[in-house]
């Protein structure tokens, strides 16, 4: 697990760009499928995005040793949310199991 104290979260200017976490040269991006290009507003320890999907607002903050995303769902919000995770560093991959691990080009977590 990457701890935020050692990893660098990069909050997007627009929500549709996704959240990037970088650690030791490895970059991972998280995106909510179908998200709008909502503009970020700075808040204490993070960012707020209004109306990222119909009826959905998002807040991203640092909480302890992680980055936390909270979604506020109004009654107009859809019933399904799908996230995409991608590793943007050449040669690195995601390993799916009980948890997700990012593997470096040598196959090490």
C-alpha positions in Angstrom: 0.0 0.0 0.0 1.3 3.4 -0.9 1.1 5.9 1.9 0.3 9.5 1.0 3.2 10.7 3.2 5.5 8.9 0.7 3.3 9.2 -2.4 2.3 12.3 -4.2 -1.4 12.7 -5.1 -2.0 15.0 -8.0 -5.5 16.5 -8.0 -6.8 17.2 -11.5 -7.9 20.7 -12.5 -10.9 19.0 -14.1 -12.5 15.9 -12.5 -12.7 14.0 -15.8 -8.9 14.0 -15.9 -8.8 11.7 -12.9 -6.7 11.5 -9.7 -3.0 10.6 -10.2 -0.9 9.1 -7.4 2.8 9.0 -8.0 5.4 7.1 -5.9 9.0 6.3 -6.7 8.4 7.2 -10.4 5.3 5.0 -10.8 2.1 6.8 -11.7 -1.4 5.4 -11.3 -4.6 7.2 -12.5 -8.1 6.7 -11.3 -11.1 7.9 -13.4 -14.8 7.7 -12.9 -16.3 6.6 -16.3 -18.6 9.2 -17.9 -17.4 12.0 -15.5 -18.0 15.5 -16.6 -15.2 18.1 -16.8 -16.1 19.7 -13.5 -13.6 22.3 -12.3 -11.8 21.8 -9.0 -12.2 24.1 -6.0 -9.5 24.0 -3.3 -10.7 23.0 0.2 -8.7 22.2 3.3 -6.5 19.2 2.6 -8.0 18.5 -0.9 -10.4 19.5 -3.6 -14.2 19.7 -4.3 -15.8 19.0 -7.7 -19.5 19.9 -8.2 -21.7 17.9 -10.5 -19.2 15.3 -11.8 -22.1 13.2 -12.9 -25.8 14.1 -12.8 -26.6 14.3 -9.1 -23.0 13.6 -7.9 -20.5 15.8 -6.3 -17.0 14.7 -5.3 -14.5 15.6 -2.5 -10.9 14.3 -2.5 -8.8 14.7 0.7 -5.8 13.2 2.4 -6.9 11.1 5.3 -4.2 9.6 7.5 -2.0 7.6 5.1 -4.3 7.6 2.1 -6.3 9.7 -0.4 -10.0 9.5 0.2 -12.7 10.3 -2.3 -16.2 10.9 -1.0 -19.2 11.2 -3.3 -22.4 13.0 -2.4 -25.2 11.3 -4.2 -28.5 13.1 -4.6 -31.7 11.3 -5.5 -31.1 12.2 -9.1 -27.8 10.2 -9.2 -27.5 7.0 -11.2 -27.4 3.6 -9.7 -24.0 2.5 -11.0 -20.5 4.0 -10.7 -17.6 2.5 -12.6 -14.0 3.5 -12.0 -11.1 2.9 -14.4 -7.6 2.4 -13.0 -4.5 2.6 -15.2 -0.8 2.5 -14.6 0.9 5.2 -16.7 4.5 4.1 -16.2 5.8 2.0 -19.1 6.4 -1.6 -18.1 4.4 -1.5 -14.9 1.1 -3.4 -14.4 -1.8 -3.9 -12.0 -2.2 -7.2 -10.3 -5.7 -8.0 -9.2 -6.4 -10.2 -6.2 -8.0 -9.5 -2.8 -6.2 -6.1 -3.3 -4.8 -4.3 -6.2 -1.0 -4.2 -6.5 1.1 -2.1 -8.8 4.0 -4.2 -10.2 7.2 -2.6 -11.4 8.8 -3.8 -14.7 10.5 -6.6 -12.8 7.2 -7.9 -11.5 7.8 -6.7 -7.9 5.1 -4.8 -5.9 
